[in-house]
Amino acid sequence: MANRKISAVAIDTASIDYGQSQLFETHRILYKEGIFAIENVARMDALPVKGFEIIALPMKIQGGSGAPVRIIAILS
Protein backbone atom coordinates (compact mmCIF):
# COMPACT_ATOMS: atom_id res chain seq x y z
CA MET A 1 0.00 0.00 0.00
CA ALA A 2 2.94 2.36 0.55
CA ASN A 3 3.60 2.61 -3.21
CA ARG A 4 0.01 3.37 -4.20
CA LYS A 5 -2.67 5.91 -3.36
CA ILE A 6 -5.51 3.54 -2.52
CA SER A 7 -8.56 5.20 -1.02
CA ALA A 8 -11.06 2.35 -1.23
CA VAL A 9 -11.43 -1.36 -1.92
CA ALA A 10 -14.52 -2.90 -3.52
CA ILE A 11 -15.35 -6.60 -3.54
CA ASP A 12 -18.21 -8.66 -4.93
CA THR A 13 -18.59 -10.86 -1.84
CA ALA A 14 -20.36 -10.24 1.47
CA SER A 15 -17.19 -9.30 3.38
CA ILE A 16 -13.58 -8.29 2.79
CA ASP A 17 -12.67 -10.86 5.46
CA TYR A 18 -13.25 -14.56 5.06
CA GLY A 19 -16.63 -15.90 6.17
CA GLN A 20 -15.72 -17.32 9.58
CA SER A 21 -13.45 -14.46 10.61
CA GLN A 22 -13.82 -13.25 14.17
CA LEU A 23 -10.79 -10.93 14.18
CA PHE A 24 -11.63 -9.04 10.95
CA GLU A 25 -7.96 -8.55 10.10
CA THR A 26 -8.58 -7.09 6.63
CA HIS A 27 -11.04 -4.53 8.01
CA ARG A 28 -8.55 -3.49 10.69
CA ILE A 29 -5.57 -3.18 8.30
CA LEU A 30 -7.48 -1.12 5.74
CA TYR A 31 -9.30 1.13 8.20
CA LYS A 32 -6.07 1.83 10.09
CA GLU A 33 -4.76 3.29 6.80
CA GLY A 34 -7.95 5.29 6.18
CA ILE A 35 -9.06 2.97 3.36
CA PHE A 36 -12.75 2.12 3.31
CA ALA A 37 -14.33 -1.00 1.84
CA ILE A 38 -17.44 -1.48 -0.24
CA GLU A 39 -18.84 -5.01 -0.11
CA ASN A 40 -21.39 -6.86 -2.30
CA VAL A 41 -20.57 -4.79 -5.39
CA ALA A 42 -22.15 -6.12 -8.60
CA ARG A 43 -20.96 -5.82 -12.20
CA MET A 44 -17.37 -4.81 -11.45
CA ASP A 45 -16.38 -6.96 -14.43
CA ALA A 46 -18.07 -4.37 -16.68
CA LEU A 47 -15.53 -1.71 -15.67
CA PRO A 48 -12.34 -1.13 -17.65
CA VAL A 49 -8.95 -1.76 -16.02
CA LYS A 50 -8.25 2.01 -16.05
CA GLY A 51 -10.07 5.21 -16.89
CA PHE A 52 -12.95 5.46 -14.46
CA GLU A 53 -13.92 7.04 -11.16
CA ILE A 54 -16.29 5.66 -8.55
CA ILE A 55 -18.72 7.71 -6.51
CA ALA A 56 -20.24 5.89 -3.53
CA LEU A 57 -23.24 7.59 -1.95
CA PRO A 58 -23.94 6.12 1.51
CA MET A 59 -27.27 6.10 3.29
CA LYS A 60 -27.07 8.13 6.50
CA ILE A 61 -27.34 5.77 9.47
CA GLN A 62 -26.77 7.41 12.83
CA GLY A 63 -24.44 5.44 15.10
CA GLY A 64 -23.90 2.67 12.56
CA SER A 65 -20.57 1.15 11.56
CA GLY A 66 -21.60 0.88 7.91
CA ALA A 67 -24.39 1.62 5.47
CA PRO A 68 -25.74 0.60 2.08
CA VAL A 69 -24.35 2.71 -0.78
CA ARG A 70 -25.48 3.63 -4.27
CA ILE A 71 -22.42 3.28 -6.49
CA ILE A 72 -21.89 5.26 -9.67
CA ALA A 73 -19.02 4.64 -12.11
CA ILE A 74 -17.98 7.53 -14.34
CA LEU A 75 -15.95 6.45 -17.37
CA SER A 76 -13.33 8.90 -18.64
HELIX and SHEET records of a PDB file:
HELIX    1   1 GLU A   25  LYS A   32  1                                   8    
HELIX    2   2 MET A   44  ALA A   46  5                                   3    
SHEET    1   A 2 ALA A   8  ALA A  10  0                                        
SHEET    2   A 2 PHE A  36  ILE A  38  1                                        
SHEET    1   B 2 PHE A  52  PRO A  58  0                                        
SHEET    2   B 2 VAL A  69  LEU A  75 -1                                        
END                                                                             
